[in-house]
Amino acid sequence: MRHRVKKNLHFKWKDQAHRKSVVRSLVGSFFENGSLITTNKRAFAIVPTIDKLIEMAKSAATEYNKIRYITPEVFTEAASRAVIAIAPKYMDRHGWYTRITPLKHRVGDGALLVKLELV
């Protein structure tokens, strides 16, 4: 039985390290740019990570500990600094920091492209 297995990001014939790398790069580019255009499946896969990082950046921990927690989840230092810079804007909000807007279907494979942005 496969209890508690994330079913939202399964690439065929890809291992766990590749999936984690895709999530890290998507989250990093999301925070660096403020929005992201990607497939629906990948957008729903990174939303929990984005929420977790913003919640950590909002916490009362020191900035050093925030960076220590955020850095393993993103590839660049600029992305981790962006998370800390964005967090004060959401102090009165509890969750649901992102908005997913469907755009179109991709020509090659018909995948639904969506725009993921901060609320």
C-alpha positions in Angstrom: 0.0 0.0 0.0 1.1 3.5 -0.7 -0.1 5.6 2.2 1.0 9.2 2.5 2.7 9.3 -0.9 2.6 12.6 -2.8 0.6 11.8 -5.9 0.8 15.3 -7.4 4.3 15.2 -8.9 5.2 11.8 -10.4 7.4 12.0 -13.5 7.6 8.7 -15.3 11.0 7.1 -15.1 12.4 9.8 -12.9 13.8 9.2 -9.4 13.2 11.2 -6.2 16.3 13.3 -6.6 15.1 14.6 -10.0 11.7 15.4 -8.6 13.2 17.3 -5.7 15.5 19.2 -8.0 12.6 20.3 -10.2 10.7 21.5 -7.1 13.7 23.4 -5.8 14.3 25.1 -9.1 10.7 26.0 -9.6 10.4 27.5 -6.1 13.6 29.4 -6.5 12.6 31.0 -9.8 9.1 31.7 -8.4 10.5 33.8 -5.5 13.1 35.5 -7.7 10.6 36.6 -10.3 7.4 36.9 -8.2 5.4 34.7 -10.6 5.8 31.7 -12.8 4.2 30.1 -15.9 4.3 26.3 -15.7 2.1 23.3 -16.0 -0.8 22.7 -13.7 0.7 19.6 -12.2 4.0 21.3 -11.3 2.2 24.4 -9.9 0.1 22.2 -7.5 3.3 20.4 -6.5 5.2 23.5 -5.4 2.4 25.3 -3.6 2.9 23.5 -0.3 6.6 24.3 -0.4 5.9 28.0 -1.0 3.4 28.1 1.9 5.9 26.4 4.2 8.7 28.8 3.3 6.6 31.9 3.8 5.3 30.6 7.1 8.9 30.1 8.2 9.9 33.6 7.1 7.0 35.1 9.0 8.1 33.3 12.3 9.8 35.0 15.2 13.1 33.2 14.6 16.3 35.1 13.9 17.2 35.9 10.3 20.1 33.5 10.5 17.9 30.6 11.4 15.4 31.6 8.7 18.1 31.5 6.1 19.3 28.1 7.4 15.8 26.7 7.0 15.0 28.3 3.6 18.3 27.7 1.8 18.0 23.9 1.4 14.6 24.4 -0.3 15.9 26.8 -3.0 19.1 26.8 -5.1 20.1 30.5 -4.9 20.8 32.9 -2.1 18.8 35.6 -3.9 15.7 33.4 -3.7 16.1 32.9 0.0 16.5 36.6 0.6 13.4 37.2 -1.6 11.4 34.9 0.7 12.4 36.9 3.7 11.7 40.2 2.0 8.2 39.0 0.9 7.1 37.6 4.3 6.2 40.8 6.1 3.6 41.6 3.5 1.6 38.4 4.6 1.8 38.8 8.4 -2.0 39.1 8.8 -2.7 36.2 6.4 -2.7 32.5 7.3 -2.1 30.4 4.3 -3.3 30.6 0.7 -0.4 32.9 -0.4 -0.6 31.9 -4.1 -3.1 32.1 -6.9 -3.2 29.7 -9.9 -4.7 31.1 -13.1 -5.2 28.8 -16.1 -3.8 30.3 -19.3 -3.9 27.9 -22.2 -3.1 24.4 -23.4 0.5 23.8 -24.6 0.7 23.1 -28.3 3.1 20.2 -28.2 1.5 17.9 -25.6 -1.7 19.6 -24.6 -0.6 20.2 -21.0 -2.5 23.0 -19.2 -0.3 26.0 -18.6 -1.0 28.1 -15.6 0.3 31.3 -14.1 1.3 30.9 -10.4 1.6 34.2 -8.6 1.5 35.7 -5.1 -1.8 37.0 -3.9 
